[in-house]
Amino acid sequence: MANSQIELQKKVDSAASFLLQEKGYVSAVDVLQKIGVLSKVDYENWRFARVDYLERVCKISRKELSVINNEIRAYARKHELKPSFTDYRKWGKGGNIRLRFSKSGENNIEKSYATHYLSSQKVTRNTDGKDE
């Protein structure tokens, strides 16, 4: 395995750990933003359907994006996270349009991007508002 791929996997694992703590779930779009592959502006342009597919505005190759998605799935398995499909729809007027993630539009790739991985740990709040 190339050093660049190992570094990418480390970045993904670190981002996933942070997001799991912060949000209680891990998603591809959040990981991509956290590691600097997808800017907030580009993400928002995609969400408003100003960009035809998400991969177009990511700052790395589709092969590297595949490595990231594979690493997210591996992280989820390792941490026993529950997969949950999320239907990404256009923001704003005409919001019933399903957004596309990949150039190919292949179902398995689209599903990979759209799956969020949820913590199986139930977070409860104390009366003082702090997590237990």
Legacy VTK file of the C-alpha trace (Angstrom):
# vtk DataFile Version 3.0
C-alpha trace
ASCII
DATASET POLYDATA
POINTS 132 float
0.000 0.000 0.000
1.393 3.418 -0.969
2.298 5.939 1.723
-0.189 8.445 0.283
-2.983 5.878 0.655
-1.957 5.135 4.249
-1.925 8.870 5.030
-5.365 9.255 3.458
-6.700 6.380 5.562
-5.281 7.989 8.723
-6.968 11.296 7.841
-10.280 9.523 7.242
-10.075 7.615 10.530
-9.232 10.788 12.443
-12.065 12.730 10.796
-14.524 9.875 11.374
-13.596 9.683 15.071
-14.084 13.427 15.441
-17.432 13.398 13.613
-18.697 10.427 15.598
-17.963 12.307 18.823
-19.362 15.604 17.525
-22.462 14.435 15.643
-23.052 10.832 16.675
-22.667 9.657 13.077
-20.186 9.568 10.205
-21.064 10.541 6.631
-18.970 10.736 3.484
-19.765 14.404 2.817
-18.753 15.372 6.356
-15.511 13.383 6.134
-14.712 14.940 2.742
-15.191 18.415 4.202
-13.262 17.622 7.373
-10.172 16.402 5.475
-10.237 19.345 3.061
-11.313 17.493 -0.078
-14.663 19.296 -0.340
-15.085 22.979 0.493
-18.189 24.292 2.214
-18.956 26.479 -0.820
-18.650 23.538 -3.229
-20.825 21.392 -0.947
-23.505 24.090 -0.838
-23.358 24.546 -4.621
-23.937 20.816 -4.996
-26.804 20.873 -2.465
-28.481 23.648 -4.470
-27.911 21.524 -7.653
-25.566 24.104 -9.182
-23.104 21.229 -9.689
-24.255 18.110 -11.537
-22.475 15.617 -9.251
-20.431 15.871 -6.050
-17.243 14.207 -7.320
-16.838 17.037 -9.839
-15.998 19.528 -7.050
-13.850 17.224 -4.903
-10.158 18.121 -4.999
-8.840 14.566 -5.466
-9.231 11.750 -7.996
-12.174 9.375 -8.127
-9.766 6.562 -7.194
-8.842 8.416 -3.989
-12.533 9.095 -3.320
-13.101 5.349 -3.586
-10.332 4.768 -1.016
-12.058 7.263 1.306
-15.452 5.564 0.975
-13.883 2.144 1.564
-12.100 3.449 4.651
-15.332 4.971 6.011
-17.038 1.580 5.647
-14.084 -0.176 7.316
-14.161 2.354 10.167
-17.912 1.792 10.573
-17.468 -1.999 10.738
-14.622 -1.707 13.221
-16.675 0.544 15.488
-19.934 -1.374 14.975
-21.764 1.616 13.525
-25.211 1.105 12.037
-25.581 1.995 8.329
-28.476 4.298 7.470
-29.284 5.400 3.914
-29.833 9.150 3.628
-31.781 10.559 0.703
-29.942 13.701 -0.416
-32.336 16.133 -2.078
-31.782 19.551 -3.610
-32.000 22.484 -1.238
-34.241 25.431 -2.141
-36.916 25.657 -4.825
-37.612 22.394 -6.594
-36.278 20.444 -3.642
-37.680 17.133 -4.806
-34.671 16.491 -7.048
-32.391 13.666 -5.848
-28.751 14.734 -5.928
-26.051 12.700 -7.623
-22.700 11.960 -6.010
-20.683 10.231 -8.719
-19.856 10.811 -12.354
-21.052 7.308 -13.245
-24.236 7.441 -11.175
-23.826 3.709 -10.425
-26.188 2.601 -7.686
-23.538 1.010 -5.413
-21.356 4.146 -5.564
-24.316 6.435 -4.927
-25.389 4.291 -1.969
-21.857 4.368 -0.563
-21.816 8.162 -0.517
-25.380 8.451 0.816
-24.961 6.054 3.741
-24.520 7.565 7.173
-23.077 5.405 9.927
-24.756 5.876 13.288
-23.410 5.178 16.723
-25.146 2.262 18.367
-24.404 3.899 21.705
-27.422 5.690 23.102
-26.402 9.109 24.384
-28.435 10.238 27.354
-28.481 13.729 28.780
-28.287 14.582 32.439
-30.609 17.259 33.771
-27.640 19.657 33.615
-27.456 19.133 29.819
-24.219 17.110 29.798
-23.849 13.783 28.039
-23.395 10.660 30.115
LINES 1 133
132 0 1 2 3 4 5 6 7 8 9 10 11 12 13 14 15 16 17 18 19 20 21 22 23 24 25 26 27 28 29 30 31 32 33 34 35 36 37 38 39 40 41 42 43 44 45 46 47 48 49 50 51 52 53 54 55 56 57 58 59 60 61 62 63 64 65 66 67 68 69 70 71 72 73 74 75 76 77 78 79 80 81 82 83 84 85 86 87 88 89 90 91 92 93 94 95 96 97 98 99 100 101 102 103 104 105 106 107 108 109 110 111 112 113 114 115 116 117 118 119 120 121 122 123 124 125 126 127 128 129 130 131
